């Protein structure tokens, strides 16, 4: 069995032990906003672009904290 690595970025907003999720118009599933980076983008640039495209929210790059998962 082969494994596939999908490199994606997501915004995880936590407040009062709650996670902010989004849902597309006329859809039932919720998701974390984000997406894949374009050629030459840093993690921060890609996340800012994706959040602006999906939510029309401008992130402050200096407010982004990186969290890595170990697998």
Residue frames as qw, qx, qy, qz and C-alpha x, y, z in Angstrom:
[[0.000, 0.890, 0.456, 0.000, 0.00, 0.00, 0.00],
 [0.425, 0.285, -0.014, 0.859, 1.43, 3.37, -0.97],
 [0.184, -0.735, -0.450, 0.474, 0.87, 6.53, 0.99],
 [0.306, 0.654, 0.268, 0.638, 0.26, 10.01, -0.37],
 [0.329, -0.419, -0.318, 0.785, 1.37, 13.22, 1.31],
 [0.122, 0.789, 0.425, 0.428, -0.92, 16.21, 0.78],
 [0.374, -0.124, -0.246, 0.885, 0.69, 19.51, 1.76],
 [0.126, -0.744, -0.457, -0.471, -2.06, 21.91, 2.90],
 [0.147, 0.090, -0.418, 0.892, -2.36, 24.87, 5.22],
 [0.324, -0.651, -0.635, -0.261, -5.33, 25.64, 7.45],
 [0.114, -0.480, 0.275, -0.825, -6.42, 28.36, 9.81],
 [0.533, -0.423, -0.721, 0.132, -7.29, 27.05, 13.26],
 [0.114, -0.516, 0.161, -0.833, -8.84, 29.80, 15.37],
 [0.509, -0.352, -0.749, 0.236, -9.37, 28.96, 19.04],
 [0.145, -0.398, 0.225, -0.877, -11.26, 31.01, 21.59],
 [0.604, -0.253, 0.394, -0.645, -12.85, 29.92, 24.87],
 [0.423, -0.133, 0.896, -0.015, -12.04, 26.25, 24.07],
 [0.675, 0.566, 0.410, -0.238, -13.98, 26.49, 20.79],
 [0.422, -0.128, 0.596, 0.671, -12.72, 26.05, 17.23],
 [0.418, 0.603, 0.027, -0.679, -13.95, 28.29, 14.40],
 [0.451, 0.118, 0.803, 0.371, -15.04, 26.39, 11.29],
 [0.316, 0.361, -0.191, -0.856, -16.66, 27.51, 8.04],
 [0.518, 0.331, 0.789, -0.011, -19.36, 26.10, 5.81],
 [0.051, 0.001, 0.534, 0.844, -19.98, 26.86, 2.14],
 [0.501, 0.168, 0.099, -0.843, -23.36, 28.25, 1.13],
 [0.846, 0.138, -0.143, -0.495, -25.97, 25.47, 0.67],
 [0.584, 0.270, -0.753, 0.133, -23.59, 22.80, 2.02],
 [0.778, -0.560, -0.178, -0.223, -23.90, 20.70, 5.16],
 [0.855, -0.132, -0.216, 0.453, -20.25, 19.98, 6.00],
 [0.216, -0.963, 0.145, 0.068, -17.98, 22.29, 7.99],
 [0.850, 0.231, -0.090, 0.464, -14.25, 22.63, 7.30],
 [0.442, -0.670, 0.046, 0.594, -11.17, 24.55, 8.38],
 [0.472, 0.877, 0.002, -0.086, -10.40, 27.29, 5.86],
 [0.389, -0.624, 0.561, 0.380, -7.12, 27.01, 4.00],
 [0.834, 0.537, 0.033, -0.126, -5.65, 25.25, 1.01],
 [0.867, 0.036, 0.170, 0.468, -2.55, 24.43, -0.98],
 [0.225, -0.729, 0.191, 0.618, 0.37, 26.75, -1.53],
 [0.673, 0.739, 0.031, -0.011, 1.18, 28.07, -4.99],
 [0.817, 0.218, -0.071, 0.529, 4.68, 27.84, -6.47],
 [0.372, 0.424, -0.192, 0.803, 7.14, 30.06, -4.62],
 [0.439, -0.704, -0.062, -0.555, 4.83, 30.93, -1.70],
 [0.085, 0.261, -0.788, 0.551, 5.86, 30.65, 1.92],
 [0.203, -0.412, -0.873, 0.162, 3.48, 29.04, 4.41],
 [0.023, -0.523, -0.394, 0.755, 2.45, 32.48, 5.68],
 [0.195, 0.274, -0.365, -0.868, 1.87, 33.91, 2.19],
 [0.279, -0.149, -0.866, -0.388, -0.22, 30.90, 1.15],
 [0.171, -0.483, -0.787, 0.344, -2.34, 30.97, 4.31],
 [0.058, 0.476, 0.161, -0.863, -2.96, 34.73, 4.03],
 [0.249, 0.156, -0.563, -0.772, -3.96, 34.34, 0.37],
 [0.272, -0.255, -0.911, -0.175, -6.26, 31.36, 1.02],
 [0.109, -0.521, -0.661, 0.529, -8.01, 33.04, 3.96],
 [0.136, 0.406, -0.069, -0.901, -8.47, 36.23, 1.96],
 [0.278, 0.037, -0.726, -0.629, -9.92, 34.24, -0.98],
 [0.324, -0.323, -0.887, -0.055, -12.25, 32.10, 1.15],
 [0.299, -0.645, -0.607, 0.356, -13.29, 34.50, 3.92],
 [0.200, 0.775, 0.108, 0.590, -12.29, 37.98, 2.69],
 [0.595, -0.799, 0.011, 0.090, -10.31, 38.36, 5.91],
 [0.469, 0.715, -0.395, 0.336, -6.82, 39.86, 5.90],
 [0.850, -0.426, -0.184, 0.251, -4.55, 37.99, 8.31],
 [0.084, -0.921, 0.377, -0.052, -1.66, 39.79, 9.97],
 [0.793, 0.341, -0.490, 0.123, 1.37, 37.63, 9.03],
 [0.159, 0.443, -0.667, 0.578, 3.07, 38.34, 12.37],
 [0.622, -0.256, 0.382, -0.633, 0.08, 36.83, 14.21],
 [0.897, 0.159, -0.332, -0.243, 0.48, 33.40, 12.58],
 [0.451, -0.540, 0.698, -0.137, 1.87, 30.60, 14.74],
 [0.620, 0.318, -0.664, -0.271, 3.12, 27.41, 13.12],
 [0.710, -0.291, 0.556, -0.320, 2.13, 24.06, 14.61],
 [0.416, 0.381, -0.778, -0.276, 3.63, 20.86, 13.27],
 [0.912, -0.180, 0.158, -0.333, 2.23, 17.39, 13.64],
 [0.137, -0.486, 0.856, 0.108, 4.46, 14.39, 14.04],
 [0.887, 0.200, 0.018, -0.415, 3.58, 11.41, 11.92]]
